Structures are given as structure tokens and as C-alpha cells.
Amino acid sequence: MASGVEDLIVSCVQDRLGKYSSKIAQLLRLLVLGSERPRWDSFEWQQTKRYIGEAIAECICQLAGCSVYRLDMHGGEPSEGLGDKDIDFAISCSTNNMPDVRELEARLEDIVAEHLSGVIGSNIYRFLSVPNIVELHDVNEFLIKKYVEAGPPYVTKLC
């Protein structure tokens, strides 16, 4: 993917996160108040992930013309609980539009973590006890391809 398109996707996601900012802030404030469960294993974090996922998927679909799937994975297997710690996406693009998945993932991880850390006023990774927030996969990765072909409940097509 051309650097210009990656820049557009990153800028778009930043704008979309701004659109969801008050909703995300409200959910994260509820998490700050505490819970007996790990913070990542809460309704509030799962809902926050939904907003982040919508922002990322909308931008990738609109600007790169790719299909985006959300996977609810934990350790390579479908999550059986409320949801996993991070947001897993599978991206399917025509050959000439396929982004450098690792590079785009790193940039999206940075802007999402920066946004969320700004909302709570501290490091989001320590706050949630998570190593990362955003994972992008090429839909052709072996295990990912099997889940996408299997469909729900393993994956949800976002666009």
C-alpha cells in the first residue's frame, strides 16, 4: 500500500476515534471506578473495543477498498468468555491494494494506545494489563483463513 494511503487510514482512524471520544471516555471512566474482574474482561472494555473496531474497519474499507473481519480470538482459538484483551482483524484486499499489515498494525496500535492513554491519563497497557490492543492479520494466513471461511461465531464481517 502506498504510504499516502496508509497516512490517510491513520488520519481517518484518528478522526473516527475523536467521533467516539465521549463514549469511550465514559466507558473508561467506569473502568477507573473499579471492578472485581480484570479490566480487560469487562463489558466496558469490550464495548470500547467495538468503537475502536468500527473506526478502524470503516477507514480501511473506505480508503483501501478492503474487506475487514473482526475475530474474537484468544490464543488462536475462539474466545469463550465476554471477549479477548485485544481487537483482532483479518483484512482481505485485492492483490494491488493489500497493505503492509505489520506496518499498518504498528501505526494503528500507536494511535489507539495514545488516544486511550490520553483519555484515562495513564498508560493504557498497564491500566488494562494487556500487551497490545490492535492486531491485523492477512486473511490468507492459514489459521485466519480457516476461521474466516467458517464464519460466525469465529468472525464477523464488518465491511
TAVEN-V274448 format. One record per backbone hydrogen bond with DSSP energy under -0.5 kcal/mol. CO is the residue of the C=O (numbers start at 1). NH is the residue of the N-H. E is the energy in kcal/mol with one decimal. If there is no record, write none. Layout:
co->CO nh->NH e->E
co->CO nh->NH e->E
This chain:
co->2 nh->5 e->-0.7
co->2 nh->6 e->-2.0
co->3 nh->7 e->-2.8
co->4 nh->8 e->-2.0
co->5 nh->9 e->-2.5
co->6 nh->10 e->-2.7
co->7 nh->11 e->-2.6
co->8 nh->12 e->-2.7
co->9 nh->13 e->-2.7
co->10 nh->14 e->-2.3
co->11 nh->15 e->-2.2
co->12 nh->16 e->-2.7
co->13 nh->17 e->-2.8
co->14 nh->18 e->-1.7
co->15 nh->19 e->-1.6
co->16 nh->20 e->-1.7
co->18 nh->21 e->-0.7
co->20 nh->24 e->-2.8
co->21 nh->25 e->-2.8
co->22 nh->26 e->-2.1
co->23 nh->27 e->-2.1
co->24 nh->28 e->-2.8
co->25 nh->29 e->-2.3
co->26 nh->30 e->-1.7
co->27 nh->31 e->-1.5
co->28 nh->32 e->-2.0
co->29 nh->33 e->-1.4
co->31 nh->34 e->-1.4
co->38 nh->41 e->-1.4
co->39 nh->42 e->-0.6
co->40 nh->42 e->-0.5
co->42 nh->46 e->-2.2
co->43 nh->47 e->-2.6
co->44 nh->48 e->-2.1
co->45 nh->49 e->-2.7
co->46 nh->50 e->-1.5
co->47 nh->51 e->-1.8
co->48 nh->52 e->-2.4
co->49 nh->53 e->-3.1
co->50 nh->54 e->-2.4
co->51 nh->55 e->-2.1
co->52 nh->56 e->-2.5
co->53 nh->57 e->-2.8
co->54 nh->58 e->-2.5
co->55 nh->59 e->-1.7
co->56 nh->60 e->-2.4
co->57 nh->61 e->-2.8
co->58 nh->62 e->-2.4
co->59 nh->63 e->-2.5
co->60 nh->64 e->-2.1
co->60 nh->65 e->-0.6
co->60 nh->66 e->-1.0
co->61 nh->65 e->-1.1
co->67 nh->92 e->-2.6
co->68 nh->158 e->-2.7
co->68 nh->159 e->-1.5
co->69 nh->90 e->-2.4
co->70 nh->156 e->-2.1
co->71 nh->73 e->-0.9
co->71 nh->88 e->-0.9
co->72 nh->79 e->-2.9
co->74 nh->77 e->-1.2
co->77 nh->74 e->-3.3
co->86 nh->88 e->-0.6
co->87 nh->135 e->-2.8
co->88 nh->71 e->-2.7
co->89 nh->137 e->-1.9
co->90 nh->69 e->-2.7
co->91 nh->139 e->-2.5
co->92 nh->67 e->-3.2
co->94 nh->97 e->-2.0
co->94 nh->98 e->-0.9
co->95 nh->98 e->-0.7
co->99 nh->101 e->-1.3
co->100 nh->104 e->-2.7
co->101 nh->105 e->-2.6
co->102 nh->106 e->-2.3
co->103 nh->107 e->-2.1
co->104 nh->108 e->-2.7
co->105 nh->109 e->-2.8
co->106 nh->110 e->-2.0
co->107 nh->111 e->-2.0
co->108 nh->112 e->-2.5
co->109 nh->113 e->-2.6
co->110 nh->114 e->-2.3
co->111 nh->115 e->-2.2
co->112 nh->116 e->-2.8
co->113 nh->117 e->-2.7
co->114 nh->118 e->-2.0
co->115 nh->119 e->-1.7
co->116 nh->120 e->-2.0
co->117 nh->121 e->-1.8
co->117 nh->122 e->-0.9
co->123 nh->127 e->-2.4
co->124 nh->128 e->-2.5
co->125 nh->129 e->-1.5
co->125 nh->130 e->-1.7
co->128 nh->40 e->-0.7
co->133 nh->87 e->-3.2
co->135 nh->89 e->-2.6
co->137 nh->91 e->-2.8
co->138 nh->141 e->-2.2
co->141 nh->145 e->-3.4
co->142 nh->146 e->-1.8
co->143 nh->147 e->-1.9
co->144 nh->148 e->-2.7
co->145 nh->149 e->-2.5
co->146 nh->150 e->-1.8
co->147 nh->151 e->-1.6
co->151 nh->154 e->-1.6
co->151 nh->155 e->-0.6
co->154 nh->72 e->-1.2
co->156 nh->70 e->-3.0
co->156 nh->158 e->-0.6
